[in-house]
């Protein structure tokens, strides 16, 4: 049944993005918000707004009972979780459906399988998708773990089975370090995630982060090509592109086909992303994890395919089959997204909430700015620092970088520090322009270029 | 006149290093300059609040997990 009234269980720029998609489909919107977000752009844009609690996320955006009550009180018939917060919480997905509402996302059971790193790895292997050499499942016996670490070779990554977002990861360079870290990792995983389960993976040095966007309707699955997100700081993506500059066409086809095979194996419904490491020296790729939700960097895929992923999510959740066959999805040109955050790159990325005194948004062909900002808005200190995403499209990668530099020059956000100077420096960098980077490229670059990251005069 | 320790940043005040651990300081404790009296979470990053004055704590003005503004009083000292 088509969605009539959608509750957005999120905030910030993604809430704005979801409301836009709903409006274009004639769907009414309910924006839930914390006491700190009463003035947010999403609240202003939505048809209705409901205060669901105090500023702390655990008391508002993570409060399942209050969100479900807001849905009942407003007569919403569907819930979109966005990204972060409850987006990959299988219990929330089940609770939404148990309340008789449409969950805009995959079944709770699919979230559970793909959200557990070990189960996801097993699912990938049985779908014929290569995974990083490591343990075949959870490791509970320390002696067995030790033998396996010696077999796969150092450095070895010890990960929490229930971890995610770069948390709960330790790297051992040799067996002495491994012996020291293994008990620590287990205790930390138990404390942080309530599950001491661990697994191990070989560290792939100088790998690229490449991920495949998929859309499924529970029966059919298509891919919308890949994104490359190798420029990362503290495992957080900073600059994202589609397509990857490093992937030969034959490899692209193999990688995307493997993502479709895995998503089909779990009867995936909705939008999802399969993340891989790609070793461009050997041409090998390895599945690392699946995100069972829309991602921050989805716009670059929209720009190269012309597919509105958020609208498709709402259509699929409303019961429509996929409107695209794989052959309909064409890769056209090149897109880049940079994350504009309220952080000062000249001062160790210190966060800086504040009031927006001036806002000049770039325009012109091939430029898009997905943001939560408006002039006079006070950015609250309680949530993450993402202010918006500047996205450009052009015919070639080189032309897209030039367009990004031009658009960044037009962007003015006054009243707080932003990461704009970082992106301007990246756009000028010869290695970035040549596409010569990997997931550990950016951090040493930041150390070497610290003096070039201030606001330009 | 009583002395106060102010929040250097806007965000969420925590009086404990972690939810399952005891508070950094409690009423009646003496505080030396430089002692950590709490944490402020700003945009998902945590900053220690160090005392800029010495004394004995007479009251917590901000509760654990309370949203605070920059310059808002957290603790009163005698």
Interface residues (C-beta under 8 A of the other chain):
Chain A: X36 X54 X55 X56 X342 X343 X351 X353 X381 X382 X383 X384 X385
Chain B: X9 X10 X11 X12 X41 X42 X43 X44 X45 X65 X67
